[in-house]
Amino acid sequence: MAEYSIQDALKKMLEQSNWKYQYQVTKLRQDWEVLMGKTVAKHTNDLQIREGKLYIYTNVAPLKNELNYSKHLLIEKINQHFGEKFIHDVVIV
């Protein structure tokens, strides 16, 4: 009988089910402040992910501008956080 840690068992279960994507979406929302900092998180109204695109909703024009300039770095940071290619594009709304 193979022995798995709880973390390995959960990871395997998520990969074999349809829950993995929803787990990643929830985790991104929870970790948004850690990834982006308090100021960005405070001024982010909503996050949505559709077909690998991250939609960031904010009403702050300078933040929109800054996020637009750093899309590539943001994608790399999020994908590195998840350890796989999860986001391939960012849309600032």
DOZA-18105 format. One record per residue (C-alpha): residue in three letters; x, y, z. Coordinates in pm, 1 decimal, padded with zeros to 6 digits. Example, Ala and Ser with C-alpha at 12.3 -4.5 7.8 and 13.67 -1.06 7.14 Angstrom:
<nodes>
  res        px        py        pz
  Ala   01230.0  -00450.0   00780.0
  Ser   01367.0  -00106.0   00714.0
</nodes>
This chain:
<nodes>
  res        px        py        pz
  Met   00000.0   00000.0   00000.0
  Ala   00134.9   00340.8  -00096.0
  Glu   00172.6   00603.7   00171.4
  Tyr   00076.6   00963.9   00102.2
  Ser   00090.6   01271.2   00317.2
  Ile  -00238.2   01452.3   00360.7
  Gln  -00108.1   01730.3   00136.3
  Asp  -00018.1   01482.5  -00140.6
  Ala  -00354.0   01308.5  -00107.4
  Leu  -00543.2   01638.0  -00131.9
  Lys  -00332.9   01750.0  -00427.7
  Lys  -00401.4   01421.4  -00606.7
  Met  -00773.7   01444.5  -00530.9
  Leu  -00789.3   01801.9  -00665.8
  Glu  -00608.2   01703.4  -00984.9
  Gln  -00846.7   01414.6  -01049.0
  Ser  -01161.1   01615.5  -00979.3
  Asn  -01310.8   01930.3  -01123.1
  Trp  -01240.2   02115.2  -00799.0
  Lys  -00883.3   02215.3  -00883.8
  Tyr  -00980.0   02518.3  -01090.8
  Gln  -01226.1   02647.7  -00830.6
  Tyr  -00967.4   02589.6  -00557.8
  Gln  -00712.0   02795.8  -00751.5
  Val  -00960.9   03079.3  -00805.5
  Thr  -01046.0   03085.3  -00434.9
  Lys  -00679.4   03068.8  -00335.8
  Leu  -00590.8   03358.8  -00567.0
  Arg  -00861.2   03573.0  -00407.8
  Gln  -00741.5   03481.0  -00059.4
  Asp  -00373.2   03539.9  -00141.2
  Trp  -00427.8   03858.7  -00343.4
  Glu  -00308.6   04086.1  -00061.3
  Val   00000.3   03870.9  -00004.7
  Leu   00082.6   03872.5  -00376.2
  Met   00011.1   04238.4  -00450.5
  Gly   00036.5   04420.5  -00118.2
  Lys  -00218.0   04595.6   00102.2
  Thr  -00259.4   04907.5  -00111.4
  Val  -00340.1   04722.3  -00433.8
  Ala  -00567.2   04477.0  -00250.0
  Lys  -00749.6   04765.0  -00080.3
  His  -00826.3   04929.3  -00415.7
  Thr  -00918.2   04609.5  -00599.5
  Asn  -01296.9   04579.2  -00619.5
  Asp  -01316.6   04228.0  -00763.2
  Leu  -01116.7   03951.6  -00928.7
  Gln  -01260.3   03714.1  -01186.2
  Ile  -01094.1   03442.4  -01386.5
  Arg  -01234.4   03317.8  -01714.8
  Glu  -01051.3   03084.3  -01950.1
  Gly  -00709.9   03167.7  -01805.1
  Lys  -00765.9   03544.2  -01810.4
  Leu  -00755.2   03736.2  -01485.2
  Tyr  -00994.4   04030.2  -01478.0
  Ile  -00899.5   04289.8  -01216.7
  Tyr  -01168.8   04544.3  -01132.4
  Thr  -01064.2   04878.8  -00984.0
  Asn  -01183.0   05239.4  -01000.5
  Val  -00839.8   05390.2  -00933.1
  Ala  -00693.6   05522.9  -01259.5
  Pro  -00327.1   05528.6  -01149.2
  Leu  -00357.4   05168.9  -01029.9
  Lys  -00509.9   05065.8  -01363.1
  Asn  -00219.6   05230.4  -01541.3
  Glu   00041.9   05064.8  -01318.2
  Leu  -00119.3   04721.6  -01352.5
  Asn  -00135.5   04760.1  -01730.2
  Tyr   00238.3   04833.3  -01742.9
  Ser   00324.0   04536.8  -01522.4
  Lys   00095.1   04269.8  -01671.8
  His   00382.8   04042.0  -01768.1
  Leu   00534.5   04053.3  -01418.4
  Leu   00194.1   03997.8  -01259.9
  Ile   00131.0   03687.9  -01472.5
  Glu   00473.7   03549.2  -01381.7
  Lys   00420.1   03618.2  -01011.6
  Ile   00079.6   03446.6  -01002.2
  Asn   00195.2   03145.6  -01203.0
  Gln   00501.8   03110.8  -00982.6
  His   00276.0   03125.6  -00675.7
  Phe   00074.9   02832.5  -00810.2
  Gly   00373.5   02645.0  -00949.3
  Glu   00209.2   02607.3  -01289.4
  Lys   00071.1   02811.8  -01578.6
  Phe  -00263.7   02920.3  -01439.1
  Ile  -00303.6   03272.8  -01580.7
  His  -00205.0   03362.1  -01937.2
  Asp  -00347.8   03713.4  -01964.5
  Val  -00458.6   04001.7  -01743.0
  Val  -00739.2   04245.9  -01821.2
  Ile  -00776.1   04559.5  -01613.1
  Val  -01134.5   04681.0  -01590.3
</nodes>
